[in-house]
Amino acid sequence: MSKSKPLTKKNDWSVEDSTVLYRLDKWGKDYFSINESGNIKVSPTGPEGDSLDLMVLVKELNSRNLKSPLLLRFDDILEDRIKKLHGAFKNAISHYEYEGEYKGVFPIKCNQQRHVVEEIVTCSREWHFGLEAGSKAELLIALSLLDDPEALLICNGYKDKRYIETSILARQLGRKPIVVIEQLDEVDRIINATKKIGSAPFIGIRAKLSSQSSGRWSNSIGEKSKFGLSIPEISQAVQQLKDAGLLKELILLHFHIGSQINDIAVLKNALQEASHIYIELKRLGAPMGHLDVGGGLGIDYDGSRTATQASTNYSLQNYANDVVATIQECCKENQVQVPTLVSENGRAVSSHFSILVFNVLGTSSIPSDTRATTEHECLSVQNLRQTLRSLSEEPHNIGVDISRLQEAWNDALKFKEDALAAFRLGYIGLEERAKAEQLTWACAKALAVKLPKDTLIPEELNALNAALAETYYANISIFRSAPDTWAIGQLFPIMPIHRLNEKPTQLGHFADLTCDSDGKLSKFIDNGQAKSLIELHRLNSNEDYLIGMFLGGAYQEVMGNLHNLFGSTNSIHIRMAKNGGYKLDHVIRGDTKAEVLNAMEHDSEQLLERLRIASESAIQQGKLKINDAQRLIEHVETSLRQSTYLQE
Ligand SMILES: *Cc1c(COP(=O)(O)O)cnc(C)c1O
């Protein structure tokens, strides 16, 4: 944001206020800011480069009949992240005068979408950036896309005979696949495959470190972890390789201590332990040459720079420095030549480039209108009216007596209970019960505005705000587009992408389209913690209210599922154009209903045919007019071709 220009202000609210409120300057400063129109500005090559107005972009996509929800992929951001990663290692290498190089790989499991992997491979050629495969299917992607003979292809995951043989043949093809032994029984398979083909693969070993990790993925490490070889297993593997004459192919040591490392101290311990294993392997006669520190470089989702779940207490540069310095120190002490450094950073490379933009279909409102008093109202309704009156006489904020508010709220709840009991017993009708509920909500609202902001408030009263919060109905399925929010309580920055020069007056959370009560977004970033409500705007009629979910480019797409048969959203690859403006490199249409039905083995033709037969018989029985039958079939036919999300 330029400070010199006058910024539009509505309701004493400026875009700076929004920047602070949504912590945009903390988690998004590299690529996102707010422009003078109060819209999100995307600067895909960093704050100094060209930028575009996200709201304008979305409108122009809408005009091309690409409707929300939209997954926007800024390939320039992806490229910039790869550039930053290599820049950080380059800095560290020259700063510490490290006498080796850095060669990263992208772990395909983070985002396997063809256009994404192709983009990564294409834009990173100058660094010989490679790929990491964790399964046979991922190996096939890597084999076909990675044609740079200098780029590494790290072969992880469980391996059968065919996996290993394929890697050997890929080496003969001129690629650089390294088969990383993750399980001891893979050693035999490698030896057998080598004999069979008459040629060996490059070999790596994954070590099970004993360093304790922390955070969500801490069980990826330690003696009981699912992956890697323990120290006794490593020495057994080395002996077996030696006996088979294959020790000369052992060129890499690998470890991975889990994703989203929150605390850099954890990484340092692991680096020290791994460096010493590396040195030992060299002493045992393996040529080595590569030390692969895995993934785990975290993202500061809430911008708090703390060692908490949604954050990290280090920067990309800190990470690179620690990797370089720690390994160098250990090698120097032991007079061992430093290795080529390999890392497998997925989350850190691919999180920033996608933004999920969705529209809000409506909001729930609290039924707090108070109907006019009528004759012979029941006692509980009269009491509630009295409570509401007394509340309006209480002073605001300063000087408010919290215990009186608490008492009034307890009264209101008691009177509402009385009304419910009377309804159950048949003493009052629907009308009176409705009044009692509305009056209770009206009391809650009256109370909420009187609560002082900065004093300690009893738990029951604090819960009022949450009870009064509005539900914003979001045109997405979190199970499809943000599964980690549900599965592991992951936090992503979420905020409106426009109207940011306008004060958000509502507190709300989101409910998605699925018929699942877990289908909601109700945890939002805060300073190192999470909050359950977020500040939002009141909907304007005739205007979409658009929300962005940021930093979700890693893991979400493939982990997403078809719950309630909501399919993929439209995804669009955007590149900034040389002459200013932007171009759409790829438009990938979201799943149609026919496609998601097909995924469940339903044949859309058959489905239509059944309906046709049923409607013919209804026509014959005189129950359905031919016109209406035709209309029904047309609705279904069109619907099958369209997106699974709500359109109009
Ligand atoms: C998942 C995984 C990665 C990627 O981890 P990030 O935290 O996304 O960087 C790297 N290496 C291995 C072996 C993995 O399983």
The ligand as an SDF file (V2000), in Angstrom:
LIG
                    3D

 15 15  0  0  0  0  0  0  0  0999 V2000
    5.4940  -35.3780    2.7900 C   0  0  0  0  0  0  0  0  0  0  0  0
    6.9130  -35.4920    2.6110 C   0  0  0  0  0  0  0  0  0  0  0  0
    7.6650  -34.3670    2.2620 C   0  0  0  0  0  0  0  0  0  0  0  0
    7.0770  -32.9850    2.1320 C   0  0  0  0  0  0  0  0  0  0  0  0
    6.9430  -32.3730    3.3670 O   0  0  0  0  0  0  0  0  0  0  0  0
    6.5830  -30.8190    3.4840 P   0  0  0  0  0  0  0  0  0  0  0  0
    6.3900  -30.6090    4.9240 O   0  0  0  0  0  0  0  0  0  0  0  0
    5.3530  -30.6110    2.6840 O   0  0  0  0  0  0  0  0  0  0  0  0
    7.7260  -30.0490    2.9550 O   0  0  0  0  0  0  0  0  0  0  0  0
    9.0090  -34.5440    2.0330 C   0  0  0  0  0  0  0  0  0  0  0  0
    9.5880  -35.7610    2.1620 N   0  0  0  0  0  0  0  0  0  0  0  0
    8.8950  -36.8520    2.4940 C   0  0  0  0  0  0  0  0  0  0  0  0
    9.5840  -38.1580    2.6190 C   0  0  0  0  0  0  0  0  0  0  0  0
    7.5440  -36.7630    2.7520 C   0  0  0  0  0  0  0  0  0  0  0  0
    6.8630  -37.8450    3.1090 O   0  0  0  0  0  0  0  0  0  0  0  0
  1  2  1  0
  2  3  1  0
  2 14  2  0
  3  4  1  0
  3 10  2  0
  4  5  1  0
  5  6  1  0
  6  7  2  0
  6  8  1  0
  6  9  1  0
 10 11  1  0
 11 12  2  0
 12 13  1  0
 12 14  1  0
 14 15  1  0
M  END
$$$$
